[in-house]
Amino acid sequence: MLKYYKTICLIAITSFIFGSALCRAEYDYINISDPFLRKIPIAIPLLKVVSGTQIEESVAENASDLLSETLEFTGYFKILDRSAFLIEPQSDTIAANINFRNWTYVGAELLITSSILIKDDLLEMEFRLYDTFKEQLLTGKRYKGWINNQRKMVRRFCSEIIYYLTGNRGIFESKIAFVSTGSGNKEIYTCEFDGYNPMRLTNNKSINLFPAWSSDAKWIAYTSYAKGNPDLYIKHLKEKRGAVVARKGINITPAWAPGKFELAATLSFSGDQEIYLLTGTGKIIKRLTNKWGIDVSPTWSPDGKKIAFVSNRSGTPQIYIKDLDSGLVKRLTFQGQYNTQPGWSPRDDRIVYCSGENGHFNIYTIGIDGKNLVQLTDNEGNNESPSWSLDGSLIAFSSTRDGPSRIYITTAYGADQRRLLVLPGEQTNPKWSP
C-alpha cells in the first residue's frame, strides 16, 4: 500500500505521510464559496489503543473527542453519533480491511480510522481519512512526540484533512486577540482559534482597544490609554521590543499592511482624524486619506493595493474604498445610517462590517463591488466588531445576545453561530490572526 514515505519535523513531533491517494482529488469535496454548503457526514470512531493501558485509553478518548470538536468547528462536517455505529469502536483498525458498507449504512461519507501507542512518555498516533463510497484512502499521517503534543498532532491532521478537501490549510494554527474586562479593566487577551488557552497580553490596568495582528503574527498593535491619551502600541509577542506612537490627539484603529512591516492607523495630530501609513517602528511614511471629517478603521485588501475605511464625509459613517495607486475613492455602502468596522475578506471578494439602525447593531457582508448585501445577524442583541478567519471561511464577532458581550463565531454566510468562550466580564473587539 505504501507508495512513498516522507518525514517531516514538526517542533517536537515527527510525522510520516503515507497512503495510496495522497494527491489532491480531481474535484473539491467542499466548495468553500458555496453559501448553501452541505455538511459532509463523517464517522470518527475512538482511537484504537495498541497496548491497552489505562493512560492509552484516556488519551484515546480525549484525542477522539478533540478530533470531532475541531472538525465540527469548521462548519464543514456533520459528526455522526458513535452510538449509531454498527461495529465496536475498536474493531476496525488502520491495518485491517474495512467493511465500508458498515459505514455507508449509517450515513458516513467520510471515515477516520486511527490508533494510539504510548511507550514511556512518547506518544504515537496514526490517522487515515477514507471516502466510504469510493472505498478509497484519501490521506493519512503518523505522528510521534511527547504526550503533551496530542493537541498539536490532532490539529495537524485536521489541517491535512481540510487541505485535501478544500485546497487550503484551514484555521488550526491561528489565534484570536480580543478585549476582556474580566480583570476590572479593558485588557487584551489572546486565545487559540477555538477559544482554548486564553492568555492576557496586557496588564496595565487601563483601557486597551483595537488589537491588530501583523502578517507574520509576531506583532500586535493596539490602542491603550495607559498614559492617559489614546496612544498606539506596537508590541512583539515574544521579544521585549516595540514602539509607541503618542502624538497629540488620538492614535487608534491600527491595521497591518499585508506582507510588510507597516501599518495604517488613524491619527489626529493635524486637527483632523486621518489615516496614515506608518512603519513598524511608528514613523509616518505618508498620509493615506485627505478629506475633512473623520476617517477611521482601515482594512487592507489582500494584495495591499487598496484600503477600505469608515468616513463621515457624506454626513453619516459609511464605508469607502481607496485605490492607493490611483488615489480614487469610492463609497461602498449606501444602505444603513451607521456603517462601521469593515474587514476585507482574505478571499478578496467581500467586506464584512457592522451596521447600526435605531440603536441596534448587526453584522453584514457586501461584495467589494457594492453588490450582494447579506445580513448575517438579526434580532439577537447587538453584534459588532466582525473579523475574518485567515481562510475567509469564518467570522468572529462580539454579541450581547445572551446578556454580557461575548465572542461568537459564524460561517461566512451567517450559519452555525455559536459562542467561542466564556470568561469573567465582557469580551469584545475580536481580531483573527493570519
C-alpha positions in Angstrom: 0.0 0.0 0.0 2.8 2.4 0.7 3.7 4.4 -2.4 6.1 6.8 -0.8 7.4 7.8 2.6 8.3 11.2 3.9 9.5 12.5 7.2 8.7 16.0 8.4 9.9 17.5 11.7 7.2 19.4 13.5 8.5 21.0 16.7 8.8 18.0 19.0 6.6 16.0 16.7 7.7 13.7 14.0 5.1 12.9 11.3 5.0 10.4 8.5 2.8 10.7 5.4 1.5 7.6 3.8 -1.3 6.3 1.7 -2.5 5.5 -1.8 -4.3 8.7 -2.6 -2.1 11.5 -1.4 -2.6 13.6 -4.5 -5.5 16.1 -4.4 -8.8 14.8 -5.6 -10.0 15.8 -9.1 -12.7 17.8 -7.6 -13.2 19.6 -4.2 -15.3 17.7 -1.7 -16.0 21.0 -0.1 -16.8 24.2 -2.1 -16.0 26.8 0.5 -17.6 29.5 -1.6 -21.0 27.9 -1.6 -23.4 29.8 0.6 -25.6 26.7 0.8 -22.8 24.4 1.8 -24.0 20.9 2.7 -22.2 19.4 5.7 -20.4 16.1 5.0 -21.4 13.3 7.3 -18.2 11.9 8.9 -17.6 9.0 11.2 -14.9 9.3 13.9 -14.6 6.1 16.0 -12.5 6.1 19.1 -8.7 5.8 18.5 -7.7 2.1 18.7 -5.4 1.5 21.7 -2.4 -0.7 20.8 -1.1 -1.8 24.2 -4.4 -1.3 26.1 -3.0 0.7 29.1 -5.2 2.9 31.1 -3.4 6.0 30.0 -3.7 5.0 26.4 -7.4 4.6 26.7 -7.7 8.0 28.4 -5.6 9.8 25.8 -7.5 7.9 23.0 -10.9 9.2 24.3 -9.6 12.7 24.7 -8.0 12.8 21.3 -11.1 11.3 19.6 -13.3 14.0 21.1 -10.8 16.7 20.2 -10.7 15.5 16.6 -14.5 15.6 16.4 -14.8 19.0 18.0 -12.1 20.5 15.9 -13.6 19.3 12.6 -17.1 20.3 13.7 -15.8 23.8 14.5 -15.1 24.4 10.8 -18.7 24.1 9.8 -17.9 21.7 7.0 -18.9 18.4 8.8 -21.7 16.6 10.4 -20.2 14.4 13.1 -22.0 11.1 13.4 -23.0 9.8 16.8 -20.7 6.9 17.8 -23.6 5.0 19.4 -25.1 4.5 16.0 -22.0 2.7 14.6 -22.6 -0.9 13.5 -19.2 -2.0 14.9 -17.4 -1.9 18.2 -15.3 1.3 18.3 -12.1 -0.7 18.3 -12.9 -3.4 15.7 -11.9 -1.6 12.5 -8.2 -0.8 12.6 -6.0 1.1 10.4 -4.3 -2.0 9.1 -7.5 -4.1 8.6 -9.6 -4.4 5.5 -12.5 -2.1 6.3 -16.1 -3.1 5.6 -17.2 0.2 4.1 -20.8 -0.9 4.0 -20.9 -0.7 7.7 -20.2 3.0 7.4 -22.3 3.9 4.4 -25.2 2.3 6.0 -25.1 4.7 8.9 -24.7 7.6 6.5 -21.0 8.2 6.7 -19.4 9.7 3.6 -16.0 10.1 5.2 -14.4 7.9 7.8 -11.4 8.5 10.0 -9.6 5.5 11.5 -6.8 5.9 14.0 -4.6 4.3 16.6 -2.6 5.3 19.5 0.5 3.8 21.2 2.1 5.2 24.4 5.5 4.0 25.5 7.2 5.7 28.4 6.4 9.4 27.8 6.3 9.1 24.0 3.1 9.1 22.0 2.5 7.8 18.6 -0.8 8.4 16.8 -1.8 7.3 13.3 -4.8 8.7 11.3 -6.3 7.8 8.0 -9.2 9.5 6.1 -11.3 7.4 3.8 -14.0 8.1 1.2 -16.5 5.4 2.2 -18.4 5.4 -1.1 -15.3 5.1 -3.2 -13.7 2.8 -0.6 -10.6 4.9 -1.1 -7.9 6.1 1.2 -7.6 9.9 0.8 -4.8 10.9 3.1 -3.1 9.6 6.2 -0.4 10.6 8.8 1.5 9.1 11.6 2.8 11.4 14.4 5.4 10.8 17.1 6.1 13.1 20.0 5.6 13.7 23.7 2.2 13.0 25.3 1.5 16.7 25.7 1.8 17.1 21.9 -1.5 15.3 21.4 -3.4 18.5 20.7 -0.9 19.6 18.1 -1.0 16.1 16.5 -4.8 16.2 16.2 -4.8 19.7 14.8 -2.1 18.9 12.3 -4.1 16.0 11.0 -7.2 18.2 10.8 -5.2 20.6 8.7 -4.3 17.8 6.4 -8.0 16.9 6.0 -9.0 20.4 5.2 -6.1 20.8 2.8 -7.1 17.6 1.0 -10.8 18.5 0.8 -10.6 22.3 0.1 -7.1 23.1 -1.1 -6.2 25.3 1.9 -4.7 24.6 5.3 -7.6 25.9 7.4 -7.5 27.8 10.6 -5.9 25.4 13.1 -2.7 27.3 13.7 -4.4 30.7 14.1 -5.3 32.7 17.2 -7.8 35.3 18.1 -7.0 38.5 20.0 -9.8 40.2 21.9 -10.6 42.7 24.7 -11.9 41.4 28.1 -13.0 43.2 31.2 -12.5 40.2 33.5 -9.8 41.9 35.5 -11.9 45.0 36.0 -10.1 46.8 33.2 -10.2 46.5 29.4 -7.1 44.3 28.8 -6.1 42.5 25.6 -6.1 38.7 25.6 -5.3 36.0 23.0 -6.7 32.5 22.6 -6.4 29.7 20.1 -8.8 29.6 17.2 -11.4 27.6 19.2 -11.2 29.6 22.4 -8.7 27.2 24.1 -5.9 28.6 26.3 -6.9 32.3 26.8 -4.0 34.4 27.9 -3.7 38.0 29.0 -1.4 40.1 26.8 -1.7 43.5 28.5 -1.7 44.2 32.2 -1.6 48.0 32.6 -4.9 48.4 34.4 -6.2 50.8 31.8 -8.3 50.8 28.6 -6.8 48.8 25.7 -8.6 48.5 22.4 -8.4 47.6 18.7 -5.9 44.7 18.7 -4.4 44.0 15.2 -2.0 41.2 14.1 0.9 41.6 11.8 1.0 39.4 8.7 3.5 37.0 10.3 1.5 37.0 13.6 4.7 38.0 15.5 3.5 41.5 16.3 0.3 43.1 17.8 -0.6 46.7 17.6 -3.3 48.2 19.8 -4.5 51.4 21.3 -4.0 52.0 25.0 -4.9 54.8 27.5 -2.1 53.6 29.8 -0.6 57.1 29.9 -4.0 58.9 29.8 -4.1 59.5 26.0 -5.2 57.0 23.3 -1.7 56.1 22.1 -0.7 53.3 19.7 1.4 50.5 21.0 3.3 48.2 18.7 4.5 45.1 20.5 6.5 42.0 19.6 4.8 39.0 21.2 7.9 37.0 22.2 10.6 39.6 22.4 10.7 42.7 24.7 10.7 45.2 22.0 8.2 47.5 20.2 7.2 51.1 19.8 4.7 53.7 20.9 3.0 56.3 18.8 2.0 59.0 21.2 1.3 62.0 19.0 -1.1 64.8 20.1 -4.7 63.7 19.8 -5.9 60.2 19.1 -3.8 57.3 17.7 -6.3 54.5 17.0 -7.5 51.6 14.8 -4.3 50.0 13.6 -4.2 47.6 10.6 -1.1 45.9 9.4 -0.3 46.0 5.7 -0.2 42.5 4.1 3.3 41.1 3.9 5.0 44.3 5.2 6.3 45.7 8.5 4.0 48.7 8.0 0.5 49.6 9.3 -2.2 52.0 8.7 -3.8 53.9 11.7 -5.9 56.9 12.4 -4.1 59.9 13.9 -5.5 63.3 14.7 -2.4 65.4 15.5 -3.2 67.6 12.4 -6.5 68.6 14.0 -8.5 66.1 11.8 -8.8 62.4 12.1 -7.0 61.0 9.0 -5.5 57.6 8.1 -1.7 57.4 7.9 0.8 54.7 6.8 3.4 54.0 9.5 6.5 51.9 9.7 6.5 49.1 12.2 8.5 51.4 14.5 5.8 54.0 14.4 7.3 56.6 12.0 4.9 58.2 9.5 5.5 57.2 5.9 2.7 59.1 4.3 -0.9 60.2 4.7 -3.5 57.9 3.1 -6.6 60.0 3.4 -7.0 63.7 3.0 -10.6 64.7 3.4 -12.0 66.9 6.2 -14.0 64.8 8.7 -13.5 61.5 10.5 -11.6 58.7 8.6 -11.0 55.6 10.8 -10.9 51.8 10.8 -8.7 51.0 7.8 -8.6 47.4 6.5 -6.4 46.2 3.7 -7.2 44.3 0.5 -5.2 41.0 0.4 -2.8 42.4 -2.2 -2.2 45.6 -0.2 -3.2 47.9 -3.1 -6.4 49.2 -1.6 -7.9 50.0 1.8 -11.5 50.2 3.0 -12.2 52.6 5.8 -15.0 54.5 7.6 -15.7 58.1 6.9 -18.5 60.6 7.8 -17.7 62.7 4.7 -21.2 62.1 3.4 -22.8 63.1 6.7 -23.1 59.6 8.4 -20.5 56.9 8.9 -20.2 54.9 5.7 -17.6 52.6 4.2 -15.3 53.7 1.4 -12.6 52.0 -0.7 -9.5 53.8 -1.8 -7.2 52.6 -4.6 -3.7 53.5 -3.2 -2.1 53.7 -6.7 -4.7 55.9 -8.4 -5.9 57.7 -5.3 -9.5 57.0 -6.4 -12.0 56.8 -3.6 -15.5 55.3 -4.0 -18.3 54.9 -1.5 -19.2 51.2 -0.9 -22.2 51.3 1.5 -25.4 53.2 0.9 -27.9 51.2 3.0 -27.9 51.9 6.7 -27.3 55.0 8.8 -24.2 53.9 10.7 -21.8 51.5 9.0 -18.5 50.9 10.7 -15.8 48.3 11.5 -15.0 47.0 8.0 -13.0 43.8 7.4 -11.7 42.8 4.0 -12.1 39.1 3.2 -8.9 37.1 2.6 -10.6 35.8 -0.5 -10.8 39.3 -1.8 -14.4 39.1 -2.7 -16.4 40.7 0.3 -16.2 43.1 3.1 -17.8 42.4 6.5 -18.9 45.3 8.6 -21.2 46.4 11.4 -24.3 48.4 10.7 -26.4 50.3 13.2 -30.1 51.2 12.8 -32.2 52.7 15.6 -29.7 51.7 18.3 -29.4 48.1 17.1 -26.2 46.7 15.5 -25.9 43.8 13.2 -23.2 42.2 11.0 -23.4 42.4 7.2 -21.2 41.4 4.3 -21.1 43.1 0.9 -19.3 42.5 -2.3 -16.3 44.7 -3.0 -18.3 46.0 -6.0 -21.1 47.2 -3.6 -23.4 44.4 -4.7 -24.9 41.3 -3.0 -25.6 42.7 0.5 -26.1 39.9 3.1 -27.3 40.3 6.7 -25.7 37.7 9.0 -27.3 38.6 12.3 -30.8 39.7 13.2 -32.8 40.4 16.4 -30.1 38.9 18.7 -28.7 41.7 20.8 -26.0 44.0 19.4 -23.5 42.4 17.1 -20.2 44.2 16.4 -16.5 44.1 15.6 -16.5 41.3 12.9 -13.2 39.7 11.9 -12.5 37.2 9.2 -10.6 33.9 9.8 -7.4 33.6 7.7 -9.1 31.4 5.1 -12.2 33.5 4.8 -14.5 30.7 5.9 -15.5 32.0 9.4 -16.2 35.3 11.1 -15.6 36.2 14.7 -17.7 39.0 16.3 -18.9 40.2 19.6 -22.6 39.9 20.6 -24.8 40.8 23.6 -27.5 38.2 22.6 -27.1 36.4 25.9 -26.6 39.5 28.1 -22.9 40.4 28.6 -20.9 40.8 25.4 -19.2 37.6 24.3 -17.2 36.4 21.3 -19.1 34.4 18.8 -18.2 32.6 15.6 -20.3 32.2 12.4 -19.7 30.9 8.9 -19.1 33.5 6.2 -22.8 33.2 5.3 -24.2 33.5 8.8 -24.7 29.8 9.6 -23.7 27.9 12.8 -23.5 30.9 15.1 -22.0 29.8 18.4 -20.2 31.3 21.4 -16.4 30.9 21.4 -15.6 31.1 25.1 -16.9 32.3 28.4 -14.7 34.4 30.7 -15.5 36.8 33.6 -16.6 40.2 32.5 -17.3 41.1 28.9 -15.4 40.2 25.7 -15.3 42.5 22.6 -13.1 43.5 19.7 -12.1 40.1 18.4 -9.3 40.0 15.7 -8.3 36.8 14.0 -4.6 36.2 13.3 -3.1 35.3 10.0 
